[in-house]
C-alpha cells in the first residue's frame, strides 16, 4: 500500500455537496474529504482484506453465540436488561444490515483493531463519494466498493422481516443525519416506504404496547443510528423488553460493539493471524507494547498507547465502564499520516473499503477520509 498525490477536481466541493457530503470542510477538523490524495492497494492486499473481513465476521458472530450460550455477559459489563435484550434478539435471529471492521495491514496481513458493529459512520463517503471520485478522475485500476448495490440488495433480502414502512432515527448530529439519510435512500430504492424521526421523539403507546411516531403511527421497523448502550439507560429503557419493533441494528450487536469482545475472540481463536492479542489487563501476553481502549469508547477518546518509543493518550468521557488492552501494532506512516482501513460488511458479506488517516497514531474524529484505488 502507498499514498499518492493526484490531481484535484476543480469543482470537488460542489460535487461532494451535491452527493450529500456537506461537512467536507469544518472549523474543527479542517478538510475532512481527502481530495488530491489517494491510497493505492495491490490486488493481493485488497483480496487479503476481503478474505479477512469475511473470516473475522464469521468468528465474531460465533463469539456472540458463545457469549449467549455461556452467559458471559458480565465480562462485557452488560446489565440484566442489556443481557436480556441481547439474548432475546440472538435467539430470534434478528437480522443485521451493516457494520465496519477497522483493520491495519501488517506486512500484507490484515489485523483487527475493533468492530464498529452498531453505529458505524463514514458510510456515504465509502459508498458514494469515493466512487464518484474514482469515476471522475479516471485513474487506472479498480476500487473495492460494492457498498451501494449491496445495501439495496440487503434491504430487498430483508423484505420478509422488515417493513413495508421503515422509520429512520438519529440525534441532532450532522454526520449521523447524513449517514441515516443515505441509508434511508437505499431503503427507498429497494422499494420501502420510509419516514424520518428524531431519537428524542420516539414514543411509547401503552395501549398498543408499541413504539409510535409523532403522529401516533406504530413503528414496526426502526433503523436507529444511536448506540444500544444509550438506549438501555434512556427514558424508553423500562419498556425495551416489551417492544415488538424490529431494530436495525439488532440488540445482539451490543456484544460486538463492546471492545471486551477482543479478549473473548483471542480466547476462542488463539494465535489467529487476523487477530491481535487482547486482555482485560496489561498482562505478559501483550509484552511492552499495548493499547488501552475503553469498552464503549468512540472516535479515539480515552485511548492510551504504550510502546517503546511511542507514548500517546487522549481524554474523553468513556473511562467509567472500564478498559480492554490490545497488543500495539504500528499503523504505518505514509507521508506523515497513519491510515486505518475500514472494511465494510453488508449483511454477512464484505462490501468495500474506506480509509481514514490522521497525523496522530490514535484515529479520532479529526481523521480525514481518503479514497483508494486498486492498481
JOZI-V579753 format. One record per run of one state. SS is the DSSP state (helix for helix, strand for strand, loop for the rest). FROM is the first residue (numbers start at 1). TO is the last residue. If there is no record, write none. Layout:
SS:FROM:TO
SS:FROM:TO
This chain:
loop:1:1
strand:2:5
loop:6:11
helix:12:18
loop:19:24
strand:25:26
loop:27:29
strand:30:31
loop:32:32
strand:33:33
loop:34:36
strand:37:41
loop:42:42
helix:43:70
loop:71:72
helix:73:76
loop:77:79
helix:80:92
loop:93:97
strand:98:106
loop:107:108
strand:109:116
loop:117:122
helix:123:137
loop:138:141
strand:142:142
loop:143:144
strand:145:145
loop:146:146
helix:147:160
loop:161:164
strand:165:170
loop:171:173
helix:174:189
loop:190:192
strand:193:198
helix:199:201
loop:202:202
strand:203:205
loop:206:209
strand:210:212
loop:213:217
strand:218:218
loop:219:220
strand:221:225
loop:226:227
helix:228:231
loop:232:234
helix:235:242
loop:243:245
strand:246:248
loop:249:252
helix:253:256
loop:257:260
helix:261:268
loop:269:277
strand:278:279
loop:280:283
helix:284:286
loop:287:289
strand:290:294
loop:295:303
strand:304:307
loop:308:309
strand:310:313
loop:314:318
helix:319:321
loop:322:322
strand:323:327
loop:328:333
strand:334:334
loop:335:336
strand:337:346
loop:347:348
strand:349:358
loop:359:367
strand:368:370
loop:371:371
strand:372:374
loop:375:375
